[in-house]
Amino acid sequence: MNNYQGEYPVLEISAEKIKNNAKVIYELCKKNGIEPVGVVKGYSAIPEVSKLFLEVGYKTLGDSRMKEIIKLRMSGINEKMMLLRIPMHCEIPELVRYADSSLNSEIETIQLINEEAKKQKKIHGIIMMMDLGDLREGYFDEKEATEIAKEIEKNMNNIELLGIGTNLGCYGSIKPTEDNLGQLCALAEKIEEQIGRKLEMISGGATSSLPLLLENRMPKKVNHLRIGEGIVTAKDLPELWDVHIPGLVSDPMILKAQIVEIKKKPTYPIGEIFIDAFGNKPTYTDKGSRKRALLAVGSKDIGDYSKIIPKSEGVEILGSSSDHLITDIEGYEGVLKVGDMLEFDIFYPAMLYLSGSDCVRKVMI
Ligand SMILES: *Cc1c(COP(=O)(O)O)cnc(C)c1O
């Protein structure tokens, strides 16, 4: 095996911008009585970047994959870690060894965690997830959830019931509101009554819950959030929600890719149009002959090309194949030549692919 890593494509990460955003969100949360978890899964938990969260005050890092949590431990991070995806039975030994807490929705799994924690002489923290309508993970039945909370509290010595939480805006695209998060708080109160003590964490969701904070409409009992996108790409709220959090910058990570061909070509394919490399049948508009640049980065590295945005005026993305990005540069004012590099802003889905691709060099500046 050799460790060849070409110069481009590069995922360039600004340490200063990540720290800035992490700090802005941390302070916004703290001001509202909320402890945020820094969610690092979006960029494959690159340890150097994850350490920046800890530098600005985050007490816990969250990730959905045990492999990434273990990678962070191996890089020397000793702070708290939370597993965000409901654990698989096969990863429970690692979960107990390397993570401090996890989100859960199945009593069998919680029992197994309890047994494993006993074996390892540890206490594992659990947030019970409630499904408030987004229809991904969580208890749907409040009565069942309350019974299980009592069961954990009474019979599981190696589990600490930290609290309850929810996830919204993932599968069902449901918006966090005073109403649904209010339900979460009401349930928390019921559980607290039943177990005779306060719950430490009422976890009210992710980046998509931040608008409620800005509008001062977050139910007071919510004291915990899990924030990733709003820090590391910080694009969804300004671009998709038209919500602007003062002080955030929206380009902490950018893609740099190299041009491998520049030619003037027709804009309408020639011959019988059949299917593209992914089995789709796209449509093409004939705009005559235009100058285009072919870049050495493709869907394997970025996923869907609509999730990246050229930073230069006059550069427009036409399409991509696994290995190439095809751009129209007819309107670009300067001079571009083969070997030049173009920069792109990235949305969260592109960051997922770029950070996970072996063929993309990651550079922190
Ligand atoms: C990924 C994830 C988050 C963080 O979501 P962002 O939109 O990146 O803030 C929070 N909670 C759970 C359960 C997640 O899987």
The ligand as a MOL file (V3000), in Angstrom:
LIG
                    3D

  0  0  0     0  0            999 V3000
M  V30 BEGIN CTAB
M  V30 COUNTS 15 15 0 0 0
M  V30 BEGIN ATOM
M  V30 1 C -27.0050 13.9950 12.9860 0
M  V30 2 C -27.8270 14.1030 14.1770 0
M  V30 3 C -27.9240 15.3240 14.8370 0
M  V30 4 C -27.2690 16.5950 14.3260 0
M  V30 5 O -28.0280 17.1100 13.2650 0
M  V30 6 P -27.6380 18.4850 12.5380 0
M  V30 7 O -28.7640 18.7350 11.6240 0
M  V30 8 O -26.3550 18.2350 11.8210 0
M  V30 9 O -27.4900 19.5340 13.5660 0
M  V30 10 C -28.6730 15.3680 15.9850 0
M  V30 11 N -29.3100 14.2670 16.4570 0
M  V30 12 C -29.2400 13.0740 15.8440 0
M  V30 13 C -29.9640 11.9200 16.4090 0
M  V30 14 C -28.4990 12.9590 14.6820 0
M  V30 15 O -28.4340 11.7620 14.0810 0
M  V30 END ATOM
M  V30 BEGIN BOND
M  V30 1 1 1 2
M  V30 2 1 2 3
M  V30 3 2 2 14
M  V30 4 1 3 4
M  V30 5 2 3 10
M  V30 6 1 4 5
M  V30 7 1 5 6
M  V30 8 2 6 7
M  V30 9 1 6 8
M  V30 10 1 6 9
M  V30 11 1 10 11
M  V30 12 2 11 12
M  V30 13 1 12 13
M  V30 14 1 12 14
M  V30 15 1 14 15
M  V30 END BOND
M  V30 END CTAB
M  END
